[in-house]
Amino acid sequence: MIDSVDPDRARLWSVVAIALSLPLLMTVCWMLWSVPYPLSESVATFEVSQRPAASFLVPSSSYYRPLFFMTMSVLWHSAASLNGALAAVRLVHIVPVTMLVVLLIWHVRPRSPVDAAAAIVAVTVLVGSPGFIDNLELPLSYTIVGMAAALLVWMLSERDHRAWHGPAIVALTLMAIGFKEQGLVLVPLVMAAWWAGAPGVGRATVATVAGIGVAYVVFRLTLHDPSLPLFEQDIGLGFGNLSPSEAEARFGSFPLWIYAYSAASTISNVLFAEPTGGVFRIVRALSEGQPLPWHFVHLFSSLSLTSLVVWWGVGAPPPAVNRTWSPEARLFIVTMVVLVACGSLSFNYSRDRLGGMAVVFYALAAYLAVRAAANRAAHAPPAIAAVTAVVLLMIAGSWQFRAIYAIEFSRDRAVKAQREWMTALYGRRIEAARPPEYLRIMREMTEQGTDPAANQYTPYPRWMVRMLGEF
Amino acid sequence: MAALIATPAVVAAVWLGGIEGYRLVQPESPLFRREDSLGSLAQAITVCCRVEDAYAFIRAGRDPNEPLTIDDPEYTGGGSITVSPLMLAVAAGNGNVVMMLLSFGAQPDLPQNRLAGCLARALGQTEMATIIATYVREDARTTCPERSSNDQRPLLRWVFDEATAAP
């Protein structure tokens, strides 16, 4: 728990916070339930899932996600029908999303109107962050599962120690790593939490988690294929992109600088909404004199909130004599550690989704920062209180816009996915080396991909669309 | 203070609850449709650029190879002509509809579609011409005939002419 709370008051204001977050959460979940699976990502994923589950334990590419593919394989083979399998896979996305919102509110346990308001802002920060939005793409649930695991680990760390905490934390860490490499973030998370005196983490747990991290890295390095390209995907740099071959030609002899740039880009995207995938789109638009309203919404919301978080974090109580930090200071430290870890793991290329694990802690920090500012303003002179109130209102409002953007961006992505189903089928059919199983799955999924009822836009006025974001 | 901070969330909750609830109850409401339904596949191909509108006709059972009649002066010069949907989509420069028709049963080998690649090339749509050519069987490839007409409307120059097309 972040603070000790009166159970009845916590329950009341928790219910209020959940109730006000419910429409947003339910809309996101309904959208995940109803939008079509994209042709590009899903057919290949389900085709790979036809392999025996044990085969995923051996790395066969630079990406290693055994638990994700084993989950897909189990769901695919155990379903009575294609629709049943697709529904089950949707749940692998919907359940973690729901857990993230509900557990976040449960963890912070708002006990006053200010707490509830801050919790609601935290939910909009979580949902409206690029690291969350970019992880809503079906069926690629690996990071969203890891995000829920990270939150659970943090919750366990902050509670009084129980014998089962250790095994639970280890299991969640293994699950997160098994779903995607970003799960490695849980290793420094647990270590930092322990170092800062988190009551729920014991020495044995830290040692085990650290050992898992080391073993995983050794395992991957041992089986690393040196013939793989230096850069897996396009690299964003400045105002443009470099293809993998261009990046290798330019940085191949000394890639550390571009690695550092990509890592810093992921961190910066979480904190400042720029760059995206290593590209400074908003800055480019501003420098070219072509700003759009959403540029200002995104920049203001991130810059102001990050400033608030820094103000709150720097002002957190210093450690006690026995090195135990306050819960608030601990969260601030862990947030920074997770940010650096996310950045480090995205050294090869930067994408919004790679900051997903840090978004959870950014949202938690947002809760405490907003709450601290509101409580401080309540005791400040009227002028300062009024200014603080207006700023907090603007922060809350701008992040609410971004949360709605999460929904509409996902709808827009679904429209594009549907168009791909309508236009790319024949090309896929005649492409060389498409296995029969791929073609069969594609054929069977065509109906869900082209169902016109699956996509409906929302009639926002044009001025609002221009404030939401890029489509 | 709390009420002020929570105001955007309250407004959003009411809005989302209302609009999404209405969407669940009335999914066919005009509120959620971009335009009115189009009357024909020809209109969907030429008037509007959204492949979804053209696909709706194919999904409803329209044969993608069955010729349609178009009387848009921009394409016909005032009268009406009968062309295949594929030819019309090429003339309209609607690459997405071309791909959709090919994905859902349009056969470039058929007589009514055989000159689609020629039309695309004449319009400078080399990528579209290449894609169409890829889908044509080796033994069904057509040499693009010389057109004697100087009509400014490409579709009129390339509507299938049994007498002039070379095998």
Interface residues (C-beta under 8 A of the other chain):
Chain A: A19 L20 S21 L22 P23 L24 M26 T27 W30 S112 P113 V114 A116 A117 A118 I120 V121 T124 V370 A374 A377 A378 A385 A389 L392 L393 A396 G397 W399 Q400 A403 I404 I407 Q418 R419 M422 T423 A424 L425 Y426 G427 I430 T450 P452 A453 Q456 Y457 T458 P459
Chain B: M1 A2 A3 L4 I5 A6 T7 P8 A9 V10 V11 A12 A13 V14 L16 G17 I19 E20 R23 L24 P27 L31 F32 R33 R34 V51 E52 Y55 A56 R59 N96 M99 M100 L102 S103 F104 I131 T134 Y135
